Amino acid sequence: MSETQAILALADGRIFRGVAFGATGNTVGEVCFNTSLTGYQEILTDPSYTDQIMTFTYPHIGNVGVNAQDMESDHVAVRGLIVRAPARQTSSYRAEQDLATWLKSKSVVGIADIDTRALVRHLRDHGAQHGVIASDGMSEKDAVAKAKAWIGLEGRDLVGQVSCDHVSTWQQGTYDIDTAAYKQPAMKKHVVAFDFGCKRNIFRKLADRGLKVSIVPAQTSAKDVLAMNPDGIFLSNGPGDPAAVAYAVDTIRELLDADTPIFGICMGHQLLSQALGLQTFKLKFGHRGGNHPVKDETTGKIEITSQNHGFAVADDAVPEHVEITHRSLFDGTVEGLCVKGKPIFSVQYHPEASPGPQDADYLFDRFANLLG
């Protein structure tokens, strides 16, 4: 472990002292926490975590190293990393690099050897905090001031920062660990997917169902999407405030009249909800982890889900043509909806299980079946 001293300074003045982990320097972002026990590489490379500093509640992080197959995007999305006890040794045959070296190569500033339980309790009780990790000698006073001055996530369109800038095609299925190769299913249908900051395993899950995916930038018009003659339309996950992505809401509203099946996940769920007339709001400290129970209101079934969102859909004014289909058993917030009489549905959580449980994998089958 590094001997370089580091601090985590929160905007409310709370200071945590530890040692540097990863790159040396300073970084600012929204400090959040994830309760998943595994899958740190998938989490760190999920574009939905853009401008956030990630705290892992599981104390021992890094034991399986990192590898190219488990990347969910081309880049590390988080602004910083907070852990209790970094692994001193990498113990997986799939590892290509240890976590600390990888973080340095990606210029990700982190801090270790702090009481992450105390930090998570603070965030849970006081709400999401802007924070600064500094291992470059920055004073505690300056770090707190920088945290206070940071612009934050509300009102910001981060989708435009992470979305692709050209149309591409995806046909690769999920990774088969037994054969050490990706599945190559036969393509039967065509789906156009809006890239609001999508994770790769979502595309793989679609491809597993024989769905050729055309990935389009977030600002693609409804006219251009329909000109591609899709059998279905997918709305991806992504970072930031959904209320700031008005252009995507307008596009989705146009697509609602096309009678083409639509499936949305996370940010896609929030944008679809706005297009249907609902509102979104910022949660106190967000839902992030692989152990969140959700109830399917249509069947009564309970699913354990993977989640990552700091905003949610309000249910104080639900239009008559919209049905709330899923709710969180933690706080009762909306976790899924559908449009009555139309092949359109969405969920707030992540059925692609990367990382996370596979209880909700059936949703990809539901979407594929809607395509005929």
Secondary structure, DSSP 8 states (H G I E B T S, - for coil): ---SEEEEEETTS-EEEEEEEEB-SEEEEEEEEE--SS-HHHHHT-GGGTTEEEEESSSEE-TT-B-GGG-SSSS---SEEE-SEE-SS---TT-SB-HHHHHHHTT-EEEESS-HHHHHHHHHHH--EEEEEE-SS--HHHHHHHHHH---STT---HHHHS-SS-EEE----EETTTTEE------EEEEEEESS--HHHHHHHHHTTEEEEEEETT--HHHHHTT--SEEEE----S-GGG-HHHHHHHHHHGGGT--EEEETHHHHHHHHHTT--EEEEEEEEEEEEEEEEETTT--EEEEEEEEEEEE--SS--TTEEEEEEETTT--EEEEEETTSSEEEESSBTT-TTS--TTTHHHHHHHHHT-
